[in-house]
């Protein structure tokens, strides 16, 4: 009788490798990255390259310290993906050392000190962002005005952006006082605290049809990439559906009750990093939930916390903190939302256990 060696269970191979999955996510981010560069200048490409370089350097150093093989982990694209997600949350002309500090927190502390890929409790990119946001909040007030506004000098080119990022100084004729502009969420918070109604606030040129001018188009292209990931079955549908749906459902009654005080629901969706988080960050299979019902709870929690931080918190956009707080709750949510096993709760004789 002819026999064949059989590997241990499970016998079904994974649908795609880690490298393949990370590559598809990076590919899905391309439309949003290009839209970001179009509206806010080429500084975003420099930020991505810097963050990726620091991420790979810290990844290699930690693999060596932990005695792990270099090649399989350096080529799985997990570190570059973390770098891209982190860089997309930075102002385009943020100083270079912000990427260094963020990647140190993300790769060394949030990833490898927890055991490496697949063992991290928190989303590494959001840990890096939270660290630099808490430590250097002033840097995040230096966003560029989106393309399309009436600006005499336009947006800095690649050379000027590179000089600003590496030296912290804008070459002539640029100046931070004239170039930096508040984000739509910052504008709503600042003018709202001064007693302006939302109708008056939306007259500011930084606003577009729903969210911020430029911001809403970037969000649209991230949503396009997210739909590609859903089509390829890379991410589960429950998390983005629950995140975006909960934002709309919670914001709608407040807007209907007082539209001068509460933003239109789609203004919440298309301002800030909510769409990026819904499709690319909250769907992280390691730091998020794994059960179908748990993913719905996780997404709804991200939405609820984001709205709460935007309304009462100290930061205009609370997506990063919302994701990290839900990362803490993910194991508990999974434990209480797992599917019932066939026969669970019944005694050996067939009767239900007390």
C-alpha positions in Angstrom: 0.0 0.0 0.0 1.4 3.4 -1.0 1.3 6.0 1.7 2.1 9.8 1.7 3.5 11.9 4.4 1.0 14.3 5.8 1.8 17.6 7.5 0.1 18.4 10.8 -3.3 20.1 10.8 -4.6 22.4 9.5 -4.3 20.8 6.1 -5.8 23.7 4.1 -3.1 26.2 3.0 -3.7 29.9 3.6 -5.3 31.8 0.7 -2.4 34.1 0.4 0.9 34.8 2.1 1.6 37.6 4.5 3.6 39.3 1.8 0.8 38.9 -0.7 -1.7 40.4 1.7 0.5 43.3 2.7 1.2 43.9 -1.0 -2.5 44.1 -1.9 -3.1 46.6 1.0 -0.2 48.8 -0.2 -1.6 48.6 -3.7 -5.0 49.7 -2.5 -3.4 52.7 -0.8 -1.9 54.0 -4.0 -5.0 56.0 -5.2 -5.3 57.8 -1.9 -1.6 58.5 -1.7 -1.7 60.0 -5.2 -4.7 62.1 -4.4 -3.0 63.3 -1.2 0.0 64.4 -3.2 -2.2 66.2 -5.7 -4.1 68.2 -3.1 -1.4 68.8 -0.5 1.9 68.7 -2.4 4.7 66.2 -2.9 5.8 66.4 0.8 3.7 63.2 1.5 6.0 61.2 -0.8 9.0 62.3 1.2 7.3 61.5 4.4 6.5 58.0 3.2 10.1 57.4 2.1 11.5 58.6 5.4 9.0 56.5 7.5 9.7 53.4 5.4 13.5 53.8 5.7 13.3 54.2 9.5 10.8 51.3 9.8 13.1 49.0 7.8 16.1 50.1 9.9 14.3 49.5 13.2 12.9 46.2 11.9 16.4 44.9 11.0 17.9 46.0 14.3 15.2 44.3 16.3 15.3 41.1 14.3 19.1 40.9 14.9 18.6 41.6 18.6 16.0 38.9 18.8 18.0 36.4 16.8 15.4 36.1 14.1 16.1 35.5 10.4 16.3 38.7 8.4 15.1 37.8 4.9 11.6 36.5 5.6 10.6 39.3 8.0 12.2 42.1 6.1 10.5 41.1 2.9 7.0 40.5 4.2 6.1 44.2 3.6 4.6 44.6 7.1 7.1 47.3 8.1 6.6 49.4 4.9 2.8 49.2 5.4 3.1 50.5 8.9 5.3 53.3 7.6 2.8 54.3 4.9 -0.2 54.3 7.2 1.7 56.4 9.7 3.0 58.9 7.1 -0.4 59.5 5.7 -1.5 61.0 9.1 1.4 63.5 9.2 1.4 67.0 7.8 3.2 67.0 4.5 6.0 69.2 5.7 6.5 67.7 9.2 10.2 67.5 10.3 12.1 64.3 9.4 12.6 63.4 13.1 8.9 62.9 13.6 9.1 59.8 11.3 12.1 58.5 13.3 10.3 58.9 16.6 7.0 57.5 15.3 8.7 54.4 13.7 10.7 53.8 16.9 7.4 53.6 18.9 5.6 51.6 16.2 8.2 49.0 15.2 10.3 48.6 18.4 7.7 49.1 21.2 4.3 48.3 19.6 5.5 45.4 17.4 8.7 43.7 18.5 8.4 44.1 22.3 5.1 42.3 22.1 6.7 39.4 20.1 6.7 40.6 16.5 4.2 40.3 13.7 1.0 38.6 14.7 1.5 39.2 18.5 1.1 43.0 18.8 -1.9 44.0 21.0 -2.1 47.5 19.5 -2.0 48.8 15.9 1.7 49.8 15.5 1.0 52.7 13.1 -1.5 54.2 15.5 0.8 53.8 18.4 3.5 55.8 16.5 1.0 58.4 15.6 -0.4 58.7 19.1 3.2 59.2 20.5 4.1 62.0 18.2 0.7 63.6 18.4 0.8 63.7 22.2 4.5 64.8 22.3 4.5 67.4 19.5 0.9 68.7 19.0 2.1 72.0 17.5 3.5 70.2 14.4 0.0 68.9 13.6 -1.2 72.5 13.2 1.0 73.1 10.2 -1.1 71.5 7.5 -0.9 72.9 4.0 -4.0 74.5 2.3 -5.4 72.2 -0.3 -4.9 72.8 -4.0 -7.8 74.8 -5.5 -7.8 77.6 -2.9 -6.8 81.0 -4.0 -3.1 81.1 -3.0 -0.7 83.5 -4.5 2.2 81.2 -4.2 0.5 77.8 -4.6 1.9 74.6 -2.9 5.7 74.0 -2.4 7.3 71.7 -4.9 9.4 68.7 -4.2 12.6 70.6 -3.7 11.1 73.1 -1.4 9.3 70.4 0.5 12.5 68.4 0.9 14.3 71.4 2.4 11.4 72.2 4.8 11.3 68.6 6.0 15.0 68.1 6.5 15.9 71.6 7.9 12.6 72.8 9.4 12.9 76.0 7.5 10.9 77.1 4.5 12.9 78.6 1.6 11.9 82.0 0.4 9.3 83.2 -0.5 7.4 80.7 1.7 6.6 81.3 5.3 4.8 79.2 7.9 2.5 82.1 8.8 1.1 82.3 5.3 1.4 78.7 4.2 0.1 76.7 7.2 -3.6 76.4 7.5 -6.0 74.7 10.0 -7.7 71.5 8.9 -11.5 71.4 8.5 -11.9 69.7 11.9 -9.6 72.3 13.5 -11.7 75.1 11.9 -15.0 73.6 13.2 -13.5 73.3 16.7 -12.0 76.8 16.8 -14.8 78.8 15.2 -17.4 76.7 17.1 -15.8 77.6 20.4 -16.1 81.3 19.4 -19.9 81.0 18.9 -20.0 80.7 15.1 -22.8 78.5 13.6 -21.9 75.6 11.3 -23.5 77.5 8.4 -21.1 80.4 9.0 -18.2 78.0 9.5 -18.8 76.2 6.2 -18.5 79.6 4.4 -14.7 79.3 5.1 -13.1 78.3 1.7 -11.4 75.2 3.3 -14.7 73.3 3.1 -16.0 71.4 0.1 -19.3 69.7 -0.7 -19.3 67.5 2.4 -16.0 67.6 4.2 -12.9 69.6 3.7 -11.9 70.7 0.3 -9.3 68.2 -0.9 -9.8 66.0 2.2 -13.1 64.6 0.8 -11.5 63.6 -2.5 -8.6 61.9 -0.6 -11.2 60.1 1.4 -13.0 59.0 -1.7 -9.9 57.5 -3.2 -9.1 55.7 0.1 -12.7 54.3 0.0 -12.0 53.2 -3.6 -9.0 51.3 -2.4 -11.0 49.9 0.5 -13.6 48.5 -1.9 -10.8 46.8 -3.8 -9.7 45.1 -0.6 -13.3 44.0 0.0 -13.6 42.6 -3.5 -10.3 40.7 -3.0 -11.6 39.5 0.4 -8.5 40.9 2.1 -10.5 42.7 4.8 -13.9 41.8 6.4 -16.9 44.0 5.5 -18.2 44.2 9.0 -15.5 46.7 10.3 -15.8 49.5 7.7 -19.6 49.0 7.5 -20.0 49.3 11.2 -17.5 52.2 11.5 -19.0 54.4 8.8 -22.6 53.3 9.4 -22.4 54.1 13.1 -21.0 57.6 12.4 -23.9 58.4 10.1 -26.5 56.9 12.4 -25.2 58.7 15.5 -24.6 62.0 13.9 -27.9 62.1 11.9 -30.4 62.8 14.7 -28.2 65.5 16.3 -27.9 67.2 12.9 -31.6 67.0 12.3 -32.2 68.5 15.8 -29.9 71.4 15.4 -27.9 71.7 12.1 -26.3 75.0 13.3 -24.6 73.2 16.1 -24.0 69.6 14.9 -22.2 68.8 11.6 -23.9 66.9 8.8 -23.1 63.2 9.1 -21.1 63.1 5.8 -19.0 66.0 7.1 -17.8 63.7 9.8 -17.1 60.9 7.3 -15.2 63.0 4.8 -13.1 65.1 7.2 -10.1 63.7 8.9 -8.9 60.2 8.8 -12.1 58.3 9.4 -12.3 56.6 5.9 -8.6 55.6 6.0 -9.1 54.1 9.5 -12.3 52.3 8.6 -10.8 50.4 5.6 -7.1 50.2 6.4 -6.5 50.5 10.2 -9.4 49.2 12.1 -9.5 46.1 9.9 -6.1 45.0 11.2 -6.6 41.2 11.9 -4.0 41.1 14.7 -5.1 44.1 16.9 -8.8 44.0 16.0 -11.6 41.5 16.5 -11.8 38.1 14.8 -15.4 37.1 15.2 -18.1 38.5 12.8 -20.2 40.0 15.6 -17.1 41.2 17.3 -16.0 43.1 14.2 -19.3 44.9 14.1 -18.9 45.9 17.8 -15.3 46.9 17.2 -16.2 49.2 14.2 -19.1 50.7 16.1 -16.8 51.4 19.1 -14.3 53.1 16.8 -17.0 55.3 15.4 -18.5 56.2 18.8 -15.1 57.0 20.4 -14.1 59.1 17.4 -17.3 61.2 17.6 -16.9 61.6 21.3 -13.3 62.8 21.1 -14.1 65.2 18.2 -16.9 66.7 20.3 -15.4 66.7 23.8 -11.8 65.7 23.5 -8.6 67.7 23.3 -7.8 66.8 19.7 -9.9 67.7 16.6 -9.7 64.1 15.2 -9.7 61.2 17.6 -9.4 58.3 15.2 -6.0 57.1 16.4 -7.0 57.1 20.0 -10.3 55.5 19.2 -8.6 52.6 17.4 -6.1 52.1 20.3 -8.8 52.1 22.9 -10.8 49.5 21.0 -7.6 47.4 20.6 -7.6 47.2 24.4 -11.2 45.9 24.3 -10.8 43.5 21.3 -9.9 40.3 23.3 -12.9 40.9 25.6 -15.2 41.5 22.7 -14.1 38.4 20.9 -14.6 36.3 24.1 -18.2 37.5 24.4 -19.1 37.4 20.7 -17.7 34.0 19.6 -20.1 31.7 17.7 -21.7 29.0 19.8 -20.1 25.6 19.2 -22.5 22.8 18.2 -23.7 21.1 21.3 -22.2 23.8 23.6 -24.2 24.1 26.9 -25.5 20.5 26.8 -24.7 17.7 29.2 -23.4 14.4 27.7 -26.9 12.9 28.0 -28.4 15.6 25.7 -30.0 17.8 28.3 -29.1 21.4 28.7 -26.6 22.0 31.5 -27.8 24.3 34.3 
